[in-house]
Amino acid sequence: MRNSKFNDGANIERWRLYTFGGVVVFIILVFVIRLFTLQILQNEEWLGQAEDNRTITISTPTRRGVIYDRNGLLLAKNIPSYNIAITPALLPDEEGEVQEILRQLSEFTELPLHKGSIDDPLIQCGEGLGISEMVEIGLSFSPYTPVLIECDIDKEIAMVVSENAVYWPGVSIDIEPVRDYPTGDLTSTYIGFLGPIPEIFAEQYEELGFVTNRDKTGYAGLELFFDEVLRGTNGQRIVEVDVAGKVLRDIDAVQTPEDGLNLTLTIDMRLQQAANAIMEKELNFWELWLGEKRYTSGVVIAMDPNTGEILAMVSWPSYENNRMARYIPTYYYEQLIADSTEPLLNHAVAAEMPAGSVFKLVTAVSALNEGVIGPYDVIKTPPEIVLENAYTANNLGRSQTYVDWYDPGFGQLSMIGGISNSSNVYFYQIGGGNEPEVDEGGVGICRLGTYAEAIGYGDYLGIELPYEADGLVPDPTWKRIYQGENWSTGDTYLVSVGQGYIEATPLQVLISAATVANDGVVIRPTLVRETVDNEGNVVPLVVDQYGNILDIDVSPIGEISTVVYDENGNEIDLLLLDSNQQIVEYPLTDFYDEEGDQLIPFVESPWAVDIKWDVTKDPVIKKYSNPSGIGSCKETGETVTIEPWVFDIVQQGMRQAVTDGTLEDIFEGFDEIAVAGKTGSAEYCDKYALEKNACQFGRWQSHAWTVAYAPYNDPEIAVVAFVYNGNEGATVAGPIVRDVIEAYFELKEIDSD
């Protein structure tokens, strides 16, 4: 008989065996399932993480394109900035030796050896921490990544540090390119400056391969508008690293950086310097004479009216963009922002001011072309006239007196005399009507508006600068929406002489005069002559109105085309430049990009004259059934051109302004070259005038305008000068224009020798 005790033990052992076996099998199954998940199902994910742990991508900075003037003078370039760097992993093993190196560096650089805590964030270039703390933080997180302890040091100091590197292992000189502007505040208002990549655009730039805490982007001027052209493309290295971050080897082909393109501008720095000096001299003279500082801003622009090339552009006051070359000092930027004269604003293209009497060129062109008055008809021009300020055709309204600037009055004038003497009474009558001298209604606000827009007012001109203003050409609908009342005949009288609601930029005033000089051809103004690579080869380039590079196709015979879309989303293969290197005048219609946003393509390179339209050939003048605009302007759907003889008459008036009119004294003795011009004094009332209690009838302050071109029979330069609160145009702005024209021809003579 078996022992029952023995049998019970055998049963217990068998149970334990089964339990143990089950646990083992379960554990093995868990491991198998986990391994299957990791090795099979999640293989790509974990393989990617492992790859990321042993590989890093290093961005190699590109070289930003430089900017030249038309004669090859550098206006924006890259220069080396020297930084003292310490690589913690390369310091000696002995702590005593490390401390001695850091102590010597502290004495040499005058940076504190100890400051702050290792718990503080590491900010490069010695900000907030001592050298020891910066090195200790770097050693803890990334020992093979250099720590910049001092940045932008003198070259001489950098050379001394390099020479002592043999005694200071782990210490080196890091060289990075920074922007430098040799011409500084002379050109800063259109060259602009760089700044760190804004946080709002960080993701977008990172997708393009840029490093947000290292790379910079344009903040103003051409640096901003042509940022995509200038910035180039960063290079890339994919390397293997060890656990300490030490680079072991490249594991993929190295992508070299692609340099940005270089810009060659239309600017002649010699004329730029002359124009700047001329303006400062004239304003200083008058302020000394008057015994007060009264001028807050001013503009001078010189342009080739045949090509649209801007030869000089002065916006005063300016700012020093070199102070923002390495970083933007907060105190300086806030100072510029708070300055009421707005030095950061390019007044030449972004300041909207009442046009004053320079707008009378528009009134003259429209009156002649519409037959409101004949070229040699004479009308009475007394010292003042009384006109009805009516809001409707049947409401005569309240009578108002309109006076001329010349107290005795001019007696009677024809068109040429009206322009040369800039008679307000003459242009009041032809602009708004005054029977029996001028038929009731005159030109009327509707026709004044369409002629103004045809020759340069009321729209963006397409110059390659950010924040260009479009000005304002008012009409009855605009006034009802923004002023809350109907248009009146009094409003038309004021617009006829460039007052009231009309606003324009100095560039628009210049383009309007250049259009007259060009016999009706409207040219797009440009600051850029061409783009070139580092070998000096011209690179074809087309951008949109914001400076974005468009994809283009260049044919074997030099034709350039791009793809645009119509309002229905249909694709259009648009020819922009023909085989003769002439910009194609495509139909006056709107184009769009693939997303449906309006697109305006500009050929920037190779160089070609960009004609917007010729008003003597292109029917851009609208016809209205009610030219006076009572209620609203009603278009008939018909469009017409401007007769060529109209510009001939207006040119004669501008010429006579110099020989026997408002500019006669200014150009006295200027006999070698025939000049034609127009002055303007634009009354204004803004917050600065209100502070002086000057917004009262009879006490209005005024801005000064003068625009002129030369030679009269074959124009090659047009110049506009604007002085804020400059009073009479012929007094302050006139001499500036004369001296700039004189400087241009002196430089031309020098170049011809």
ZAMARGU-4260 file (C-alpha; in steps of 0.2 Angstrom, whole numbers, plus 5000, padded with zeros to 4 digits):
<rodrens>
0) 5000/5000/5000 | 5006/5017/4995 | 5011/5030/5008 | 4997/5043/5007 | 5009/5057/5013
5) 5021/5053/4998 | 5006/5054/4986 | 5000/5071/4993 | 5018/5078/4991 | 5018/5072/4973
10) 5002/5081/4969 | 5008/5097/4977 | 5024/5097/4967 | 5014/5093/4950 | 5003/5108/4954
15) 5017/5119/4957 | 5026/5113/4941 | 5010/5117/4931 | 5009/5135/4939 | 5027/5139/4936
20) 5026/5133/4918 | 5011/5143/4915 | 5019/5159/4922 | 5034/5156/4911 | 5024/5153/4896
25) 5014/5169/4899 | 5030/5179/4902 | 5038/5172/4886 | 5022/5177/4876 | 5022/5194/4883
30) 5040/5196/4878 | 5036/5189/4861 | 5021/5200/4858 | 5031/5215/4864 | 5046/5211/4853
35) 5034/5208/4838 | 5026/5225/4842 | 5043/5234/4843 | 5052/5225/4829 | 5038/5223/4817
40) 5023/5234/4820 | 5033/5249/4827 | 5049/5246/4818 | 5049/5262/4807 | 5045/5273/4822
45) 5058/5266/4834 | 5071/5265/4820 | 5068/5283/4816 | 5070/5288/4835 | 5086/5278/4835
50) 5092/5286/4820 | 5088/5303/4827 | 5098/5299/4843 | 5113/5295/4833 | 5111/5308/4819
55) 5108/5327/4819 | 5105/5339/4805 | 5117/5354/4804 | 5111/5369/4795 | 5125/5378/4785
60) 5122/5397/4783 | 5120/5404/4766 | 5128/5421/4760 | 5115/5435/4758 | 5116/5444/4742
65) 5124/5461/4742 | 5117/5478/4735 | 5126/5489/4723 | 5122/5506/4716 | 5122/5508/4697
70) 5141/5511/4697 | 5145/5496/4707 | 5147/5505/4724 | 5142/5494/4738 | 5127/5499/4748
75) 5124/5483/4758 | 5137/5470/4761 | 5142/5456/4772 | 5157/5458/4784 | 5164/5446/4797
80) 5159/5447/4815 | 5171/5439/4828 | 5165/5430/4843 | 5175/5421/4857 | 5169/5403/4859
85) 5172/5389/4871 | 5169/5371/4867 | 5167/5363/4885 | 5172/5345/4879 | 5189/5352/4873
90) 5194/5360/4889 | 5208/5351/4899 | 5203/5337/4910 | 5211/5345/4926 | 5199/5356/4935
95) 5213/5368/4940 | 5219/5371/4922 | 5201/5374/4917 | 5199/5387/4930 | 5215/5396/4926
100) 5210/5397/4907 | 5193/5404/4912 | 5201/5416/4924 | 5213/5423/4911 | 5199/5425/4898
105) 5189/5434/4911 | 5203/5447/4914 | 5206/5448/4895 | 5188/5451/4890 | 5182/5460/4907
110) 5168/5448/4908 | 5163/5442/4925 | 5170/5425/4930 | 5155/5421/4941 | 5138/5428/4939
115) 5121/5421/4940 | 5117/5402/4942 | 5118/5386/4932 | 5099/5385/4934 | 5097/5401/4923
120) 5094/5400/4905 | 5110/5400/4894 | 5110/5416/4883 | 5125/5417/4871 | 5137/5432/4871
125) 5139/5434/4889 | 5121/5440/4893 | 5117/5437/4912 | 5129/5424/4916 | 5148/5423/4921
130) 5160/5413/4910 | 5161/5398/4922 | 5142/5396/4923 | 5140/5397/4904 | 5153/5384/4902
135) 5146/5372/4915 | 5128/5374/4907 | 5136/5370/4890 | 5145/5355/4898 | 5129/5348/4905
140) 5118/5349/4890 | 5129/5348/4874 | 5148/5348/4878 | 5153/5348/4860 | 5143/5363/4855
145) 5153/5380/4856 | 5147/5392/4869 | 5149/5410/4863 | 5155/5420/4878 | 5157/5437/4869
150) 5152/5442/4852 | 5156/5455/4839 | 5174/5459/4846 | 5187/5469/4837 | 5197/5460/4824
155) 5213/5464/4834 | 5206/5456/4850 | 5201/5441/4839 | 5219/5439/4832 | 5226/5439/4850
160) 5213/5426/4856 | 5218/5415/4841 | 5236/5417/4844 | 5233/5411/4862 | 5222/5396/4857
165) 5237/5385/4859 | 5238/5390/4878 | 5219/5390/4880 | 5213/5373/4873 | 5194/5373/4870
170) 5194/5392/4866 | 5192/5398/4848 | 5186/5412/4837 | 5169/5409/4829 | 5167/5420/4813
175) 5149/5424/4807 | 5144/5436/4793 | 5134/5451/4798 | 5126/5465/4787 | 5135/5481/4785
180) 5128/5497/4776 | 5143/5508/4770 | 5131/5522/4766 | 5121/5522/4782 | 5108/5535/4784
185) 5110/5541/4766 | 5101/5526/4760 | 5093/5518/4775 | 5075/5523/4770 | 5075/5512/4755
190) 5089/5500/4759 | 5081/5495/4775 | 5089/5483/4788 | 5088/5465/4795 | 5081/5458/4810
195) 5078/5441/4819 | 5065/5429/4811 | 5048/5434/4819 | 5040/5421/4830 | 5024/5422/4819
200) 5034/5416/4804 | 5046/5404/4813 | 5037/5388/4806 | 5037/5395/4788 | 5056/5399/4789
205) 5060/5383/4797 | 5052/5373/4783 | 5063/5382/4771 | 5079/5377/4781 | 5082/5393/4791
210) 5087/5393/4809 | 5076/5405/4819 | 5088/5410/4833 | 5102/5412/4820 | 5097/5418/4803
215) 5089/5435/4799 | 5076/5442/4788 | 5072/5459/4780 | 5063/5471/4791 | 5062/5487/4780
220) 5066/5493/4762 | 5074/5483/4749 | 5080/5471/4762 | 5062/5467/4766 | 5054/5468/4748
225) 5068/5457/4740 | 5071/5446/4755 | 5067/5430/4745 | 5079/5436/4732 | 5093/5441/4743
230) 5093/5427/4757 | 5098/5412/4747 | 5096/5394/4753 | 5105/5387/4768 | 5116/5371/4766
235) 5113/5355/4776 | 5124/5341/4784 | 5117/5325/4791 | 5130/5319/4803 | 5132/5304/4816
240) 5136/5310/4834 | 5140/5300/4850 | 5131/5302/4866 | 5140/5318/4870 | 5136/5326/4854
245) 5153/5324/4846 | 5152/5324/4827 | 5159/5307/4821 | 5155/5307/4802 | 5144/5313/4788
250) 5131/5300/4784 | 5124/5308/4768 | 5129/5319/4754 | 5133/5337/4760 | 5121/5350/4753
255) 5131/5366/4750 | 5122/5383/4753 | 5115/5392/4738 | 5120/5411/4739 | 5107/5424/4737
260) 5107/5435/4722 | 5114/5452/4721 | 5105/5468/4717 | 5111/5482/4706 | 5101/5497/4709
265) 5097/5512/4698 | 5103/5524/4711 | 5118/5535/4707 | 5126/5537/4725 | 5135/5553/4719
270) 5118/5561/4715 | 5111/5554/4731 | 5124/5562/4741 | 5122/5578/4732 | 5103/5578/4734
275) 5104/5574/4753 | 5117/5588/4755 | 5107/5601/4745 | 5091/5598/4755 | 5100/5599/4772
280) 5109/5615/4767 | 5093/5623/4761 | 5083/5618/4776 | 5096/5624/4788 | 5098/5641/4779
285) 5079/5644/4781 | 5078/5639/4799 | 5093/5650/4803 | 5085/5664/4793 | 5068/5662/4802
290) 5075/5659/4819 | 5065/5643/4822 | 5065/5625/4818 | 5049/5623/4808 | 5053/5609/4795
295) 5049/5591/4801 | 5051/5581/4785 | 5056/5582/4767 | 5058/5572/4751 | 5069/5574/4735
300) 5067/5561/4721 | 5077/5562/4705 | 5071/5550/4690 | 5075/5547/4672 | 5058/5551/4665
305) 5061/5540/4650 | 5065/5524/4659 | 5058/5526/4677 | 5075/5523/4685 | 5076/5532/4702
310) 5093/5541/4702 | 5091/5548/4720 | 5079/5546/4733 | 5080/5556/4749 | 5068/5554/4763
315) 5072/5566/4778 | 5074/5563/4792 | 5082/5546/4791 | 5090/5534/4803 | 5106/5524/4805
320) 5103/5506/4799 | 5120/5501/4804 | 5114/5502/4822 | 5103/5487/4818 | 5116/5477/4808
325) 5120/5465/4822 | 5105/5466/4833 | 5091/5479/4835 | 5093/5489/4851 | 5077/5491/4859
330) 5080/5508/4866 | 5085/5515/4848 | 5070/5506/4839 | 5058/5513/4852 | 5065/5530/4850
335) 5063/5529/4831 | 5045/5523/4834 | 5041/5537/4846 | 5048/5551/4835 | 5034/5562/4828
340) 5044/5565/4812 | 5043/5546/4808 | 5061/5543/4802 | 5057/5525/4799 | 5044/5530/4786
345) 5050/5532/4768 | 5041/5548/4765 | 5045/5547/4746 | 5033/5533/4744 | 5023/5531/4760
350) 5018/5549/4765 | 5001/5555/4759 | 5000/5574/4758 | 4989/5587/4750 | 4996/5589/4732
355) 4993/5608/4731 | 4996/5617/4715 | 5006/5603/4707 | 4989/5594/4704 | 4984/5609/4693
360) 4993/5599/4679 | 4979/5586/4680 | 4966/5600/4679 | 4975/5607/4664 | 4976/5591/4655
365) 4958/5586/4658 | 4951/5604/4654 | 4960/5604/4637 | 4956/5586/4632 | 4937/5588/4637
370) 4935/5604/4628 | 4931/5614/4643 | 4943/5627/4637 | 4953/5630/4622 | 4972/5630/4622
375) 4972/5649/4619 | 4956/5655/4626 | 4957/5669/4638 | 4947/5670/4654 | 4946/5684/4667
380) 4956/5680/4683 | 4952/5693/4696 | 4960/5693/4714 | 4945/5683/4720 | 4928/5676/4714
385) 4912/5671/4723 | 4905/5654/4719 | 4890/5644/4724 | 4894/5629/4735 | 4880/5618/4730
390) 4876/5600/4735 | 4863/5596/4722 | 4859/5603/4705 | 4844/5613/4711 | 4852/5619/4727
395) 4863/5634/4725 | 4869/5632/4742 | 4880/5645/4751 | 4891/5658/4742 | 4909/5657/4745
400) 4924/5668/4741 | 4939/5660/4733 | 4955/5670/4732 | 4970/5669/4722 | 4988/5668/4729
405) 4993/5684/4720 | 4984/5698/4729 | 4982/5710/4714 | 4975/5696/4703 | 4981/5692/4686
410) 4967/5700/4676 | 4965/5687/4662 | 4975/5672/4657 | 4976/5658/4644 | 4980/5640/4649
415) 4999/5643/4647 | 4998/5658/4658 | 4987/5649/4670 | 5000/5636/4672 | 5015/5647/4673
420) 5008/5659/4686 | 4999/5645/4695 | 4983/5655/4696 | 4971/5648/4709 | 4956/5658/4702
425) 4960/5652/4684 | 4960/5633/4689 | 4945/5635/4701 | 4935/5641/4686 | 4940/5628/4673
430) 4939/5614/4686 | 4922/5618/4694 | 4915/5630/4681 | 4910/5648/4682 | 4898/5655/4669
435) 4900/5665/4658 | 4919/5663/4659 | 4918/5644/4659 | 4903/5633/4655 | 4893/5627/4670
440) 4902/5613/4679 | 4919/5615/4671 | 4928/5598/4671 | 4919/5591/4686 | 4925/5579/4700
445) 4922/5564/4690 | 4933/5568/4675 | 4946/5576/4687 | 4947/5559/4695 | 4949/5548/4679
450) 4962/5560/4672 | 4972/5560/4689 | 4972/5541/4689 | 4977/5540/4671 | 4993/5550/4674
455) 4999/5543/4691 | 4988/5547/4705 | 4977/5537/4716 | 4985/5520/4714 | 5001/5510/4718
460) 5015/5514/4706 | 5023/5497/4708 | 5040/5503/4715 | 5050/5489/4724 | 5047/5495/4742
465) 5036/5489/4755 | 5022/5500/4762 | 5019/5510/4747 | 5004/5521/4749 | 4991/5523/4735
470) 4986/5541/4739 | 4968/5547/4737 | 4958/5553/4723 | 4941/5557/4730 | 4924/5556/4722
475) 4906/5558/4728 | 4904/5540/4734 | 4920/5541/4744 | 4914/5556/4753 | 4897/5549/4757
480) 4905/5534/4764 | 4919/5541/4774 | 4913/5559/4778 | 4895/5556/4779 | 4889/5569/4768
485) 4886/5573/4749 | 4899/5580/4737 | 4898/5599/4734 | 4904/5610/4720 | 4915/5618/4733
490) 4924/5601/4735 | 4927/5601/4716 | 4934/5619/4716 | 4947/5614/4730 | 4952/5597/4721
495) 4955/5608/4705 | 4969/5616/4714 | 4975/5601/4723 | 4967/5605/4740 | 4952/5597/4749
500) 4952/5578/4750 | 4965/5575/4737 | 4981/5566/4744 | 4997/5560/4735 | 5014/5554/4738
505) 5029/5563/4732 | 5033/5549/4720 | 5015/5551/4712 | 5018/5569/4710 | 5034/5565/4701
510) 5026/5552/4690 | 5012/5564/4685 | 5025/5577/4679 | 5036/5564/4671 | 5020/5558/4661
515) 5018/5576/4655 | 5036/5577/4650 | 5035/5560/4641 | 5020/5566/4630 | 5008/5554/4640
520) 5018/5539/4642 | 5016/5532/4660 | 5032/5523/4666 | 5033/5512/4681 | 5046/5519/4693
525) 5060/5507/4698 | 5075/5506/4710 | 5082/5489/4703 | 5091/5488/4687 | 5095/5470/4687
530) 5100/5455/4698 | 5117/5446/4696 | 5125/5431/4703 | 5143/5430/4711 | 5151/5429/4694
535) 5142/5445/4688 | 5130/5435/4677 | 5113/5443/4674 | 5100/5432/4682 | 5082/5433/4674
540) 5070/5437/4688 | 5051/5441/4689 | 5043/5445/4706 | 5025/5450/4711 | 5019/5466/4719
545) 5026/5459/4736 | 5043/5454/4730 | 5039/5435/4729 | 5049/5426/4716 | 5038/5419/4702
550) 5042/5404/4692 | 5047/5408/4674 | 5051/5400/4658 | 5065/5408/4648 | 5065/5403/4629
555) 5081/5400/4619 | 5078/5417/4611 | 5076/5426/4628 | 5057/5427/4630 | 5051/5426/4648
560) 5034/5420/4652 | 5025/5415/4668 | 5009/5406/4673 | 4994/5417/4679 | 4976/5414/4681
565) 4960/5424/4676 | 4946/5428/4688 | 4938/5411/4683 | 4953/5401/4688 | 4958/5398/4670
570) 4977/5396/4667 | 4986/5409/4656 | 5003/5407/4650 | 5008/5426/4650 | 5022/5432/4640
575) 5031/5446/4649 | 5047/5450/4640 | 5049/5447/4621 | 5065/5442/4611 | 5069/5460/4609
580) 5071/5462/4628 | 5055/5473/4628 | 5042/5471/4641 | 5026/5466/4633 | 5011/5478/4636
585) 4998/5465/4641 | 4980/5470/4641 | 4973/5481/4654 | 4965/5467/4665 | 4968/5458/4681
590) 4978/5443/4684 | 4977/5431/4699 | 4988/5417/4707 | 4982/5399/4709 | 4974/5404/4726
595) 4964/5418/4718 | 4973/5432/4725 | 4977/5447/4713 | 4994/5445/4705 | 5004/5459/4697
600) 5020/5452/4689 | 5036/5464/4687 | 5051/5459/4676 | 5066/5465/4687 | 5080/5457/4677
605) 5086/5458/4664 | 5084/5477/4662 | 5069/5483/4652 | 5058/5499/4653 | 5041/5495/4660
610) 5028/5506/4652 | 5011/5505/4661 | 5002/5513/4647 | 5002/5528/4634 | 4987/5539/4637
615) 4987/5545/4619 | 4985/5527/4613 | 4977/5517/4627 | 4959/5522/4631 | 4960/5523/4650
620) 4950/5539/4652 | 4932/5535/4657 | 4917/5545/4651 | 4903/5550/4663 | 4885/5556/4660
625) 4886/5568/4675 | 4904/5575/4675 | 4900/5586/4690 | 4896/5570/4701 | 4881/5576/4710
630) 4875/5561/4719 | 4888/5549/4712 | 4899/5547/4696 | 4889/5538/4682 | 4900/5530/4669
635) 4894/5528/4652 | 4905/5513/4648 | 4915/5523/4635 | 4934/5526/4636 | 4945/5538/4627
640) 4963/5543/4625 | 4971/5560/4627 | 4976/5571/4612 | 4995/5573/4610 | 4993/5592/4608
645) 4986/5593/4625 | 5003/5588/4633 | 5012/5601/4621 | 5001/5615/4628 | 5004/5610/4646
650) 5023/5608/4643 | 5023/5626/4636 | 5015/5632/4652 | 5028/5623/4663 | 5042/5630/4653
655) 5035/5647/4654 | 5034/5645/4673 | 5053/5644/4673 | 5056/5659/4660 | 5042/5670/4666
660) 5032/5663/4680 | 5033/5656/4698 | 5050/5648/4695 | 5058/5663/4686 | 5068/5669/4701
665) 5074/5652/4706 | 5081/5648/4689 | 5088/5665/4685 | 5105/5662/4677 | 5101/5644/4673
670) 5102/5647/4654 | 5113/5633/4648 | 5099/5620/4650 | 5080/5623/4647 | 5070/5618/4662
675) 5051/5616/4664 | 5042/5615/4680 | 5028/5618/4692 | 5027/5624/4710 | 5014/5620/4723
680) 5009/5626/4741 | 4997/5614/4749 | 4988/5621/4764 | 4985/5608/4778 | 4978/5605/4795
685) 4984/5591/4805 | 4988/5587/4824 | 5004/5598/4823 | 4995/5613/4815 | 4981/5611/4828
690) 4994/5612/4842 | 5000/5629/4835 | 4982/5635/4833 | 4985/5637/4814 | 4970/5628/4807
695) 4960/5644/4805 | 4954/5654/4790 | 4968/5665/4784 | 4981/5657/4795 | 4983/5640/4786
700) 5001/5633/4786 | 5006/5625/4769 | 5018/5612/4763 | 5030/5616/4749 | 5031/5607/4732
705) 5041/5609/4716 | 5043/5597/4702 | 5053/5600/4686 | 5061/5591/4672 | 5076/5595/4659
710) 5080/5597/4646 | 5063/5604/4640 | 5064/5597/4622 | 5072/5580/4627 | 5069/5576/4645
715) 5082/5565/4654 | 5079/5570/4672 | 5064/5574/4682 | 5065/5580/4700 | 5052/5583/4714
720) 5055/5591/4731 | 5043/5592/4745 | 5045/5600/4762 | 5033/5598/4776 | 5027/5615/4782
725) 5038/5623/4769 | 5026/5637/4765 | 5029/5643/4747 | 5035/5630/4735 | 5045/5642/4725
730) 5054/5648/4740 | 5060/5632/4749 | 5057/5618/4737 | 5062/5627/4721 | 5080/5630/4725
735) 5082/5611/4730 | 5075/5606/4713 | 5086/5618/4704 | 5102/5613/4713 | 5099/5594/4710
740) 5096/5597/4692 | 5112/5606/4691 | 5121/5593/4701 | 5115/5580/4688 | 5122/5589/4673
745) 5138/5592/4682 | 5140/5573/4685 | 5135/5570/4667 | 5149/5582/4661 | 5161/5573/4672
750) 5156/5556/4666 | 5158/5562/4648 | 5176/5568/4650
</rodrens>
